[in-house]
């Protein structure tokens, strides 16, 4: 994928030497995630979870607290690498190539698979510099002002900030800050956008704007989200994965119970744990 204008071509993630990439069974699968076991030190956080993330869809991860939803999401662009003691058995294939192969640079992965966090985290600098940060980091040579404007328009924020781009990003409301973070993430044209509970700190009006924005963005980006809000998953997600917690060994290990079309999963779930969770029998 290239940046517009006079931008330089981004180099694709190199094919691991000596490894034949596995092919996802569906040509529309952008990320094929299969976690056999995932550890933080001796703690087994997730097991037996396989989720395909399909192109130009929104995939939601739901489940009770401690089931590993955010851990799975962070596997998709190697954010868990930053956690001490992280160990992973399985694969995450991005366009058929394993992003966990030793020859693959985690920073390069994140150029293609961006992330928006639970709490808005704008930098203590101007609105313009917040959005332009990734462009500068990636040595973008084109028209930064045009790219910043384009990203802010895509994030439905341009009309609200176009006359105060020099002001601090911290001066914006919580909902505006989250949209600023989305603009910053999409300015570098990632293929996939990960969103870890992006509305949990926002009021209902700001939440609605973020949900509407997600639905608009999926025509250009592939999106995966974690949410505790079941109504939100049903409103925005095309596909949903339900994770639960295994306590049989004395610990708390998350695993995938059910995955499929969102409406089918919410209206006619196959698994008993899914039915109980959706009915609100536990949270």
C-alpha positions as CSV (number, residue, x, y, z in Angstrom):
1,X,0.0,0.0,0.0
2,X,1.3,3.4,-0.8
3,X,0.8,6.9,0.6
4,X,-0.9,9.4,-1.7
5,X,0.8,12.2,-3.6
6,X,4.6,12.1,-3.8
7,X,4.9,9.6,-0.9
8,X,7.4,6.9,-1.2
9,X,6.3,3.4,-1.5
10,X,6.1,1.5,1.7
11,X,8.2,-1.7,1.7
12,X,6.1,-4.8,2.2
13,X,6.9,-7.1,5.2
14,X,9.6,-9.3,3.9
15,X,8.8,-13.0,3.3
16,X,10.6,-15.0,6.0
17,X,13.7,-16.7,4.5
18,X,13.3,-20.4,4.2
19,X,9.6,-20.4,5.3
20,X,6.8,-21.1,2.9
21,X,3.9,-18.8,3.9
22,X,0.7,-20.6,4.8
23,X,-2.4,-19.6,2.9
24,X,-5.6,-18.6,4.6
25,X,-8.5,-20.7,3.4
26,X,-10.5,-17.6,2.5
27,X,-9.1,-15.1,0.0
28,X,-10.8,-12.3,1.9
29,X,-9.0,-13.1,5.1
30,X,-6.4,-10.4,5.9
31,X,-5.3,-11.7,9.3
32,X,-5.4,-15.4,10.2
33,X,-4.9,-15.7,13.9
34,X,-4.4,-19.0,15.6
35,X,-3.3,-19.0,19.2
36,X,-2.5,-22.4,20.7
37,X,-1.1,-21.1,23.9
38,X,-0.1,-17.6,25.1
39,X,1.8,-16.9,28.3
40,X,2.9,-14.0,30.4
41,X,5.8,-15.7,32.3
42,X,4.2,-18.8,33.9
43,X,0.7,-17.5,33.5
44,X,-1.3,-19.0,30.6
45,X,-3.5,-16.1,29.5
46,X,-5.1,-17.6,26.3
47,X,-5.4,-21.0,24.6
48,X,-7.2,-22.5,21.6
49,X,-8.3,-19.3,19.9
50,X,-8.6,-19.1,16.1
51,X,-10.1,-16.0,14.5
52,X,-10.0,-14.9,10.9
53,X,-10.2,-11.1,10.3
54,X,-11.8,-10.5,6.9
55,X,-11.1,-7.6,4.6
56,X,-13.3,-4.5,4.9
57,X,-15.3,-5.9,7.8
58,X,-15.6,-5.1,11.5
59,X,-14.7,-8.0,13.8
60,X,-15.6,-7.7,17.5
61,X,-14.2,-9.6,20.5
62,X,-16.6,-10.0,23.4
63,X,-16.6,-11.8,26.7
64,X,-16.3,-11.4,30.5
65,X,-13.5,-9.6,32.1
66,X,-10.2,-11.6,32.1
67,X,-11.1,-13.7,29.1
68,X,-8.2,-12.4,27.0
69,X,-10.0,-10.2,24.5
70,X,-7.4,-7.4,24.6
71,X,-4.6,-9.9,24.7
72,X,-5.8,-11.5,21.5
73,X,-6.3,-8.1,19.8
74,X,-2.8,-7.0,20.8
75,X,-1.4,-10.3,19.2
76,X,-2.6,-9.0,15.9
77,X,0.2,-6.3,15.7
78,X,2.6,-7.7,18.2
79,X,1.9,-5.1,21.0
80,X,2.2,-8.0,23.5
81,X,5.9,-8.1,22.6
82,X,6.2,-5.1,25.0
83,X,5.0,-7.1,28.0
84,X,7.7,-8.8,30.1
85,X,7.5,-12.6,29.9
86,X,5.3,-12.8,26.8
87,X,5.4,-16.1,25.0
88,X,3.3,-17.3,22.1
89,X,2.7,-20.6,20.4
90,X,0.7,-20.5,17.2
91,X,0.7,-18.1,14.3
92,X,-0.7,-14.8,13.1
93,X,-0.6,-14.6,9.3
94,X,-0.9,-11.2,7.7
95,X,-1.4,-11.6,4.0
96,X,-0.2,-15.2,4.4
97,X,3.1,-14.3,6.2
98,X,3.7,-15.0,9.9
99,X,4.3,-11.7,11.7
100,X,6.0,-13.7,14.5
101,X,8.7,-15.1,12.4
102,X,12.1,-13.9,13.7
103,X,12.9,-12.2,10.4
104,X,9.9,-9.9,10.7
105,X,10.3,-6.5,12.4
106,X,7.5,-5.8,14.9
107,X,7.7,-2.0,14.2
108,X,7.2,-2.7,10.5
109,X,4.1,-4.8,11.3
110,X,2.6,-1.8,13.1
111,X,2.9,0.4,10.0
112,X,0.3,-1.9,8.4
113,X,-1.7,-2.8,11.5
114,X,-2.5,0.3,13.5
115,X,-4.1,0.6,16.9
116,X,-6.4,2.9,18.9
117,X,-6.4,2.4,22.7
118,X,-9.1,2.4,25.4
119,X,-8.2,5.8,26.8
120,X,-7.6,8.6,24.3
121,X,-3.9,9.3,24.3
122,X,-3.1,12.4,22.3
123,X,0.4,13.8,22.6
124,X,1.1,17.0,24.4
125,X,1.5,18.9,21.2
126,X,-0.7,20.5,18.5
127,X,-3.6,18.8,16.8
128,X,-1.6,19.1,13.5
129,X,1.5,17.5,15.0
130,X,-0.5,14.7,16.6
131,X,-1.9,13.6,13.2
132,X,1.5,14.2,11.4
133,X,3.5,12.2,13.9
134,X,3.3,8.9,12.0
135,X,4.0,10.6,8.7
136,X,7.2,12.1,10.1
137,X,8.2,8.8,11.7
138,X,7.8,7.0,8.4
139,X,9.7,9.7,6.5
140,X,6.7,10.7,4.4
141,X,7.9,13.1,1.6
142,X,4.6,14.3,0.3
143,X,2.2,17.1,1.3
144,X,1.8,16.6,5.1
145,X,-0.8,19.3,5.3
146,X,-3.0,17.5,2.8
147,X,-2.5,14.2,4.5
148,X,-3.4,15.7,7.9
149,X,-6.6,17.3,6.5
150,X,-7.5,14.0,4.8
151,X,-7.1,12.0,8.0
152,X,-9.1,14.5,10.1
153,X,-11.9,14.5,7.5
154,X,-12.0,10.7,7.6
155,X,-12.1,10.8,11.4
156,X,-15.1,13.2,11.2
157,X,-13.1,15.9,13.1
158,X,-11.9,18.3,10.5
159,X,-14.9,20.7,10.7
160,X,-14.5,20.9,14.5
161,X,-10.7,21.7,14.5
162,X,-9.8,23.2,11.1
163,X,-9.4,26.7,12.6
164,X,-7.3,25.6,15.6
165,X,-4.8,23.0,14.3
166,X,-2.1,24.8,16.3
167,X,-3.9,24.2,19.6
168,X,-3.0,21.3,21.9
169,X,-4.7,18.0,21.2
170,X,-5.2,17.9,25.0
171,X,-7.6,20.8,24.8
172,X,-10.2,18.7,23.0
173,X,-13.1,16.9,24.6
174,X,-12.7,13.1,25.3
175,X,-14.7,12.1,22.2
176,X,-12.7,14.6,20.1
177,X,-9.4,13.2,21.5
178,X,-10.4,9.7,20.6
179,X,-11.2,10.8,17.0
180,X,-7.9,12.6,16.9
181,X,-6.2,9.3,17.9
182,X,-8.1,7.6,15.1
183,X,-7.0,10.3,12.6
184,X,-3.4,9.8,13.8
185,X,-3.7,6.0,13.3
186,X,-5.1,6.2,9.8
187,X,-2.9,9.0,8.5
188,X,-0.2,6.5,7.6
189,X,-2.8,4.4,5.6
190,X,-2.6,1.1,7.6
191,X,-4.5,-1.8,6.1
192,X,-5.9,-2.9,9.5
193,X,-7.1,-0.8,12.4
194,X,-7.3,-2.4,15.9
195,X,-9.5,-0.7,18.5
196,X,-9.3,-1.7,22.2
197,X,-12.6,-0.7,23.8
198,X,-12.5,2.7,22.0
199,X,-15.7,4.0,23.5
200,X,-15.4,2.8,27.1
201,X,-14.4,6.2,28.4
202,X,-16.8,8.2,26.3
203,X,-20.4,9.5,26.8
204,X,-23.3,8.1,24.7
205,X,-23.1,11.0,22.2
206,X,-19.4,10.6,21.6
207,X,-19.8,6.8,21.5
208,X,-22.4,7.2,18.7
209,X,-20.0,9.3,16.7
210,X,-17.2,6.7,17.0
211,X,-19.6,3.9,16.0
212,X,-20.7,5.9,12.9
213,X,-17.1,6.6,12.1
214,X,-16.2,2.9,12.3
215,X,-19.0,2.0,9.9
216,X,-17.7,4.6,7.5
217,X,-14.0,3.6,7.8
218,X,-14.6,-0.1,7.1
219,X,-15.0,0.7,3.4
220,X,-11.3,1.6,3.4
221,X,-9.9,-0.2,6.4
222,X,-10.3,-3.6,8.0
223,X,-11.3,-3.2,11.7
224,X,-11.1,-5.4,14.8
225,X,-12.5,-4.2,18.1
226,X,-12.7,-5.3,21.7
227,X,-15.9,-4.2,23.4
228,X,-17.8,-4.9,26.7
229,X,-20.9,-3.4,25.1
230,X,-22.9,-6.1,23.5
231,X,-25.3,-3.7,21.8
232,X,-22.3,-2.0,20.3
233,X,-21.0,-5.3,18.9
234,X,-24.4,-6.0,17.4
235,X,-24.7,-2.5,15.9
236,X,-21.3,-2.3,14.2
237,X,-19.7,-5.7,13.9
238,X,-20.0,-8.0,10.9
239,X,-18.4,-10.9,12.8
240,X,-18.1,-11.6,16.5
241,X,-15.9,-13.9,18.6
242,X,-17.0,-14.8,22.1
243,X,-14.3,-15.7,24.6
244,X,-14.8,-17.3,28.0
245,X,-12.5,-18.1,31.0
246,X,-11.3,-21.6,31.8
247,X,-10.7,-22.0,35.6
248,X,-10.5,-25.8,35.7
249,X,-6.7,-25.8,36.3
250,X,-6.9,-23.3,39.1
251,X,-5.9,-20.3,37.0
252,X,-7.9,-18.0,34.5
253,X,-7.2,-18.9,30.9
254,X,-9.2,-17.3,28.1
255,X,-10.3,-19.3,25.1
256,X,-12.6,-18.9,22.1
257,X,-16.1,-20.4,22.6
258,X,-17.8,-19.3,19.4
259,X,-17.1,-17.2,16.3
260,X,-19.4,-16.2,13.4
261,X,-21.8,-13.8,11.9
262,X,-22.8,-11.2,14.6
263,X,-26.5,-11.4,14.1
264,X,-26.5,-15.2,14.1
265,X,-24.3,-15.3,17.2
266,X,-26.5,-12.8,19.1
267,X,-29.9,-14.2,18.0
268,X,-29.2,-17.9,17.8
269,X,-25.9,-18.8,19.5
270,X,-24.7,-22.4,19.2
271,X,-22.9,-22.7,22.6
272,X,-24.4,-22.7,26.1
273,X,-21.8,-20.3,27.5
274,X,-22.6,-17.8,24.7
275,X,-26.3,-18.0,25.4
276,X,-25.8,-17.4,29.1
277,X,-23.5,-14.4,28.5
278,X,-25.8,-12.8,26.0
279,X,-28.8,-13.3,28.3
280,X,-26.8,-11.4,31.0
281,X,-26.4,-14.3,33.4
282,X,-22.7,-13.3,33.9
283,X,-20.4,-10.5,32.9
